[in-house]
């Protein structure tokens, strides 16, 4: 989801991710924290609506996704 929203140049908030994945808030926040600790995503408060938290891929996260899709493409070409 973060990769798609980055490609579409739109923001993605925690609430949107939670509704899309149908996961509990606690589980989702734990997953996001793990990704943040790994340097893949960053969280920040929405400047327009301080109640919302925006989740974005970091440059390292984008590179990891690019490697993943390259690997998938290479595998399917075989």
N, C-alpha and C positions, 0 to 999 in steps of 0.2 A: 504494500500500500504506500509506504513512504517513497519507494522508488518511482511509482506511477505518479504520485502527487508532485514529486520533484520534476519529472519529465513534463508534466502539465503546468508547471510553475504555479501551483496552488498550495495553500497551507492545509495541514492536516492536524486536527486536534485529537486529543486523547479520547474524547467522547465518540468521535467518528470511528476511530479504530475499534473501540469497545463494541459499538453496535454492529460493525461489519464482522468482527470475529465472534460475537456472541460469547464473550468471556467475562468473568467477574472482574470488577474493578481492581481488586487486590491482585489477582493473577496477572492482569494486564500491566499494572504498574510495576510488578516484579519483573516481568519480561522486559519492559522498557528500561528499567534500571540496569538490568544485565547488559542490554545493548549499549546503554550509555556508558557503563563501566568499561565495555570493550572498545569504546570509541567509535561505534557505528552510527549512533544517533545523538542528537542533542535536544534538550527540552528548553523551552523558554515561554514566559508569559506572553500572551497576546497583547500587543500594544493597544489595540482597539477595545478589547474586552478582557480585562485583567482576570476574570474568572476562568478563562480558557487557557489551556496549556497546549502549545504548538509543538509537534514532534517533527524534526527534520533529519534527513540523512547528513552525516558529515562527509567530507571528501573521502575519508577512509571507507565509510559505508557505501558510497557510490562506486568506489573502485572495487570493493568486494562484490557488489551486485553485478558489475560489468564482467568480472572474472567468472562469476557463477553462470551468467548467460552465455559467455563464450564457451565455457565447459559444456553446457547443455547443447549448444549449437554443434560443437565438435563431436559430441556423442551421437547426436541424431544424424550427422553426416556419414557416419560409418555404416 
